[in-house]
Amino acid sequence: MDRGFLSRRRGARRKGLQHRELHHRGSKGWWPGHSGARAVVGASVLVVGMGLAMSPSPAHPAPSGPSLSGPPLPDGRVFLPPPPAAETAGSAADASIFADTRVQEGSGRWKLAQRDARHGVGHMLSAFSCAAGFTLSPAHLPRLEALLTRMEARVEPVITLEKAQWNRPRPYSAMELPLCVAERGEVAHTPSYPSDYATLGWMTGAVLSDLLPTRTAQIMRRARIYGESRVICGVHWHSDVTAGWMNGAVLYTAMRQEADFAQGLDAARTEIEALRDHPPAHLPPPDPGECAQEDDAAAHSPQ
């Protein structure tokens, strides 16, 4: 059974949401802009950023010893950069990207982001099927799914402390613009930085790269797309996602050194190689249409 924060967020629902109508104007290429939306977002970012700047950062809690059958993981509150401050180029870039990606509502990229927003380790694993070159069925990869579930449980408390350190509001907390998922309400009050999905997506990519080294480039490209889906969805600022990638890389490097985690990787490697080399007849290959959407998404990062 899938556990952790990706699973416990199922209850968040958007009620009574009225979307601001955005029209496709101009021709900036694949990512068309909307000056009105950018103005609204920019003003809101300034107000939210000023409020955040006036709030004191929480003190670092004292370390509590080994976390979930493993030694303490690196503290992102030390190695991650802070999110962009108000009235900086980074804050303006985040606001512009958020506004520009709202016009993707209903597009193929939007639908890919909706698929990536599904909760649970099993869904995240299957999302890497095109990148792996064969269908990553959780039902046929129980050891790998268990390893990813354990990994999520290990990093959840770490990410929770990191989010509390900066307490950054989510992009939509002060704006009624389209989201690809129903995440207003209680989730709107959870901190945005760094992105938990981007952290775990990058770590999942690292696991699969260890298991399928000849597919590393494709797998890590998919890990990037998985994080960028949070930007397309409108539930994270772009800098939340880039911080998540850094977070995932550092946390995975630490976990990879643990003997029991390495043993779990070895067991998962045997399992995934058997599925790759001898797929059951009833298991279909990755959907070509979804793979084409991923190829297109890879060529058009939000920026």
N, C-alpha and C positions, 0 to 999 in steps of 0.2 A: 504494500500500500504506500502511495506517495505521502510524504510528510513534509513538515517545514513550512516556511513562510510562503513559498510558492503555492502551497496547497491550502493554507488557512485563509487566503485572501478571496476565496470563492464567494463569500457573502457580500462583498462590496457591489452595490448596484447604483446606477445613475437613475434618479427619479425626477420627473418634471423638467428635464433638460431641454432648453430651447437653444438650438445652434444658431450662431450668427451666420447669415448667408454670405458666402464668399464666392466670387466669380473669377473665372480664369481670365486674367488680364495680362497683356504684354506678352513677351516671348523671351523668357530667360532660359529657354531650353527645357529640360525635363523637370526642373524645379521652378515653376512660375511663381512670381512674387505677388503680394497684395499689399500695397502701401498702407491702406487703412488698417488692416490687421496688424501690420508691423508697428504702426503708431500706437495702437491699443496695447499690444504686448510690451513694447518698449516702456510705456508709461507705467504699466503694471509691474514690470521687472524693477523699475526704479523705486516704486513705493515699497514693494516687498523686500527689495535688497536693503533699503534704508532701515526698515523695521528689523531685519535680520542683523544688520550691522550694530544696532543699538542693544541687541540682546546678548548677554554674556554667554560665552561658550561653556558647556558643562565641563566640570573637572573630570580628569581621567579616573575612573574607578580603579581601585587597587587590583592587581592581578589576582585571580582566584584559583590558580593552579592549572593542572592539565584539563583540557576541554574535550569531553566526550571521547574518552579512551585514547587521547593523544596529547602531546605536549602543547603548550600555548603557541598559537600561530602568530606571525608578525602583526604588529599593531598598525593598521592603516592610518590611525590618527597621527602617527609619526612620519610615515613615508609618503602618504598622499598629499598633493598640494591642496590648499583650501579652494572651495569653489570661487568663481569670479565674483569680485566685489561689485557693488552698485556703481554705475557710471564708469565702467571700464570697458575696454574693447571686447574682452571676453564675455561680459554680461550682454553687451549689444549683439554680439554674434549669436549667443544662445537665443535671444529674443527674436532675431531675424529668422533663424532656422525654424524655431517653433511656429512662427507665423506662416512662413513659406510652405511648410509641410502640411498645414491644415487643408490646403486645396487638393491634397491627394485623396480626400475622402471618396471611397467607392472604387478607387483604382486597383489594379492588380497588386501594386506594392502595398496598398492599404490592407488588402485581403491576406497577403503574406504576413504582415504585421499582426493581424488578428489571429492567424494560426500560431504564430510565435508567442502570442500572449496566453495561450492555454496553460493552465496550471499543472504542475506535476513533472517529476523526473522522466517518466515514460514518454510524455509528449516532447520534452526537450531532446531526449535521445533520438526519437524517431525523426525529429527535424533535421538531423544530420545525415539522413539516408542518401540524398543526392550527392552530398559531398563524399560520403564513404564509397559510393558506387554500387551499393546494394542496400536492401531494406533492413534497417536496424529495428527489428521487432523486439520490444521489451519482453514479450512472452518467450522468445527464443534466447534471450540474453539475461537470465535472472542474476547471474553473478555480477555482470556489469551494472545492471540496474541497482543492485544492492550497494555496489561500490559508490555509485553516484549519489544514492540516497544518504549514505554515510557522509560523503563529502559535503553535501548540502547541510546536514545536521551540524557538522563541524564548523562551517563558516557562518552559519546563521547568527550566532551570538556575536561574532566578530563584526559583521556588517551592521548589526543593530547598534553596537557601540560607536561605529564610525558615523552612522547616520545621526545619532544623538549629538555627536561632537559638533557638527555644523548645522544641524536642524534646518536644512534648506527647504523652503516651500516648493511644492511641485508647480510645474508651469501653469496648470489649469486651476489652481486654487483660488485665483482672483479673476478668472476669465471664463466666459461661456463660449468657447470655441470647440469645434468638433474633436472628439476623441474616438479612437478605433475600438475602445473597450469601455465597459461601464465601470469606471473607477472613481467616480466622484463619491461624495459622502465620506465614510470613515477613512478610506484610503487617502483622501485629499489632505488629511491631517497628519499623515506619516511623512517623515523626511525623505527628500529626493536624492541626496548625494551621500555616497556613490550609488549607482544603480545595482540592485541585487541581481536582476536578470542578466545584466551585462557581465557581472562578476562570475556568476555560475555558468553562463554561456561560454565565457572564455575558458573557464576551468574544464568544462565538458569537452571543448575543442582540444585542450591540452591532453586530456585523458585519451581521447580517440586518436590523436596524433601519435601518442606513445604506442597505442595498440595497432595502428595502421600507418606506419611511417611513410609509406609510399604515397599516401593521400594527404600528407600534412598541409600542403598549400591549399587544397580544396577545402579541407576541414577548417582551417583557421580563417579562410575567407568566409565560410558559413558562420563561424563564431562572431566575426565582425558584423555580418548582416543581422544576426540574432540580436546583438546589442542595438544596432541602428533601428531595429523594429520598435524599440521603446521610444525613440525620437519620433518616428512616423506615427505611432499611436498617440503621441502628445502627453505621455505620462512621465517623461523625463526630459530634462534639458540635455543638450548634446554633451556638455562637459560632465554631466553625471555619468554618461555612458563611457566616455574616454577614461574617466577615473575608475569605472568598473573593470575595464580591460586591464589597467595597471594593477588593480587590486587582485584580479583573478590570476594574473601572471605570478605575482609575488606569493600569494597564498598557495598556489599549486606547487611552486618550486619548493616551498617548505614541506608540504604534505608528501611530496614525492620522495623525500629523504627518509620518511618513516618506514620501518621494516614491515609493519603489518599492512600498510597501504601498498607498498611495493609487492607484497605477496598477493594482495587483492588484484592488483594489475596483472600479475602473471596468470592468475586463474581466469580473469576476464579475457586475456589475450587468447588463451586456448579456446575459449568459448566463441569469441567473435571470429577467429580464423576458421573455425569449423563451419560457422554459418556462412561466411564468405565463400568458402571452397565447396560447400555442399548444401546450398539453400534448399529447403523443402519445396516440393512441387507446388504446394498450395500457397506459398508466399510470393505475392506479385513483386515485380521490381519497382523502384521509385517511380512516381508519377511524372511523366515527361513534361506535362504542363507546369507542375510545381517546380521542377528543375529549371525550366526556362524562366520562370518568374525570379528564381534566385539568381540566375545569370544576369538578368536585367537589373535586379537590385544591386548586385555587386558593382555594376558599371555606373551606378547613379547614387552615390552616397549623399545623404543630406548635408548640405554645406552652404 
